[in-house]
């Protein structure tokens, strides 16, 4: 069997199992064969070995069992860079890239900034910001030791340094309590799904601790905002990623905790409320 034939076979098998069968088929082949998209086209008559066919079919079986393509490949692109991912971290979403754009806009006229990221996961936000804003000081935390190791690995691979970012372990603001400096910005993409509502196949393999929060998905953000209120007389800027259904409820909670705050809600590409910026 050659590449052209197996590619067609993969697309047919994935047709009813994946929303992007053509893309998945190409990615599986690129991964299994170590080829680029152009290689697949130029070498479409290449006859596959039994070993190569076995590797392709193993990836296909995983995809047919609803495993996200990012976990099969072991990486996910975010803001033009490839980040290592596995079942210990949430898969970076395209809509989360807006956090980078919002942050760059905030600091476009400031040469240096101090940014704390809470719930860093794969480290995609913290590392991207360090690369996009090299003069910034980035501190990033996660409650998961395994997730932090993935973030540190991504840091070394993408920045070439081990001490580019301060990595901290702990819940919400607790690992930052020993920091003497005040952040200019706090970023949080915390669990915000209601487990009773969201059990979609697309998130079946992702860590529950990174997806779900109690109190209709609001628990983590309520706790974070309360901790910020307790710690800071004058709040730093804050960016949070949310479930669109939570926008108005969270806006009311923020107004009750910080009556003088300026609140801006950003929509994603699907015109859904996705990010909240809190300014003072």
N, C-alpha and C positions, 0 to 999 in steps of 0.2 A: 504493500500500500504506500502511495506517495503522499506528500504534504497536501496537495490539492484535494485528494480524495478524503484524507482524514479530517481536513478542515471542514469540508462539506458535511461529513458524518457528525462531527461535533456540533455544528450549528443546528442540524436536524434534531439531535438528541436534546439539545438545550432549549429548543424553540418554546416548549411549554413549561419549562422549569425556571427560566431566567428572563428578566425584562430586557436584558442586553445579550442575547445569544451570540451575535456576531462578534462583539467585543470580547466576551468571555472565551470564545473559541480561539480567537487570535492570541489572547493573553496566555491561555493554557499552553498553546503551541510554542510561543516565545519562551515561556518559562521552562518547559520540558526539554526543548531543543537548544536553548541558549542562543536563539536567533532573534534578530530584530524584525520588525514588521516588513521592512524592505527585503530582508533575506527570505522570508516566507514566500514573497511574491516571485523573487528571482529564482528561487530554488524549489518551485512548486512541484517539480517532477522528481525530486529527491526521494529515494526509496528508504523508508524508515526501518530501522532494525527492530528486533523483538524487544530489546531493552527500552528503546525509545517509545515503542507502542505501549509497553507496560507502564511507563512513567506518565504518558498522556492519559491512559485509562484510569490510573489512580487519581489523578487530578479531576478527571471528569466525574468519577464516582463521588468524590467529595462535594463537587458543585451540585450534582444531582440530589445530594443529601442536604442541600441548602447551606452548606458552608460558604461564607462570603469569599469572593474571589481574592480579596486582599489577604485573608488568612492562608489561602492556598499558595499564593505567590510569596507571602512573607513580607510584603511591603505595600504601602499606599502612597500615592502622590498627594502632596499638599503644598500649595503655593509654588508649584514648579519643582519641588524637590521630593525625593523618595525617602519615606520614613519606614523603618522596620516596625512591623506590627505582629502581634500574636494574640492568643486568646486572653492574655492578661491586660490588654489595653483596648479601649474603644477605637474603632476604625475612624480616622479623621474624615470629616464630611466636607464637601465643597462649600456649603453655606458658612462653615466656621472660618473660612478664609476672610470673610468680611471683618472679623476681629482685627486682623492684621491691617486692613485698609483704614479702619476707624482709628486704630492706634497711631498709624503713621500720620493721619490727618491731625490728630491731637498734638503731636510733637513735631510738626513740620517746621516750626520756627524755634525749636528748642534743641540745642546741641546735645545735652545730656538729660537723661531721665532715669528714674528708679521705678522698676515695674515688678510687681509681685503677681505670679500666676498661681492660682489655687486649683488643684485637681488636674495636674499637667498630663497625666496619661502617657502617651508616646513621646511627649515633649514637643509636639509639632508647633504649638503656638510659641512657646518660650524660645525654642531654637530659631524659628523663622524670624521672630522679632530681633533676636541678637544679630542675625545675619543682615536683616533689613535696616536695623538701627544699631550699628556697631558700637556707638559710644554710650549706649544704655547699659544700666546695671540690671540684670535679670535674676530674680530669685523665683524658683518654682518648686511647688510641693505636691505630694500625693500621699494618700493614706496607705497605698499598696507598695510594699518593698519590690515586688516583681515588676510593677509598672515603672517605678523609678529606675530600675536597672535597664529597662528598654529605653527610657528617656536618655540615660547616661550614654548608652551605646550609640544612640542616634546623634547625640551631641558630639562625640568623638569622631564619628564617621563624617558628619556634615560640616563641622567647624574645624576639625583637626586638632582640637584642644580638649583637655580634661577639666580645666578650671574656668571655662568660658562663662558658665552659669552656676549659680549656687543652688544645689539640689537639696531639698529638705523633706523629711518624712513626718507626716502627722495630719491631723484632722483640721480642716479649715484654717483659722488664723493661729492655732496653737504652735506650729513650728516657727512662726515668725516673732513670737513674743520676746526673744532675746535680741532681736534686731533693733539697733538704736536709731537707724534712719527711718524717715517717714517716706512711704512710697508716693510717687506722683500718680500712679495708676494701679488699681487692683483688677485683675482679669480672672473670671471664673466661668468655666464651662462645666458645671456640676451636674450630677444626676437630676433629671427633672421629669421623668416619666412616671405615670401612675401605673403600677404593676397590674391593677385590675382592668385597665383599659388597653394596655399595649403588650401584646404577646405575639407580634408578627414574626413570621419565619425569617425575615431579613435581619433580625437582631438575636436570633436563637443562640448563636455561638458567642455573643459578646458578654463580657462580665456584668452580672446583675448589679454589682456595686457601683458600676460606672453609668448605669442606665436609670435605676429606679430610686425614687425618694418617697417617703411617707407623706401624709397630709396632702393627697391629690398631686403629688409630685413637687410640692413646695417646701418641704421640710428643710432641705439643705440650704436653700436660698434665704429662708426666714432666719435660720440660725446664723448664717454668714452675716446678714445685714444687722442682726442684733449684736453680734460680736464687733462689727465695725463701729456701730454706735457707741458701744461700751469703751472701745479703745481710743477713738479719735474724736476730739472736740470739733475739729474741722475735717470733714470727710475728704479723702483723696477722690480723684475720679475713679469710677467703677464701670466696667463693662461685663455684662453677663449674657450668656446665651440661654434662650428659654424655649419652652413649648409655646407655640403661638397662642394657644388657648389660655395661657397664664398672663398675658400681657397686662390686661386691665387690673387683675387681682394684684399682681406684683407692683404695678404702678401705685395702687392705693396703699399697699404695705410700705413702700418706700416713702410716700408722702407723709404717712403717719410717723415714721421714724426720723425723717429729715424733711421737715416742712419747707425749708428754703432751697431744697435741691432743684436743679434743672434736670428734667427727665426727657430723654429723646429716645424714641423707639425706631429701630431700623428694620426694614423689610428685607426678606431674602429674594432670590430670583423668582420664586413662585408667588411673590407678593404676600407672603405670610410674615407676621410679626416675629422676628427672630432674635434681635439683640436689643438690650436696653443700655443706654449710656446715662450714667448719673454724674452730673457735674455740680461743682460748688463755686 
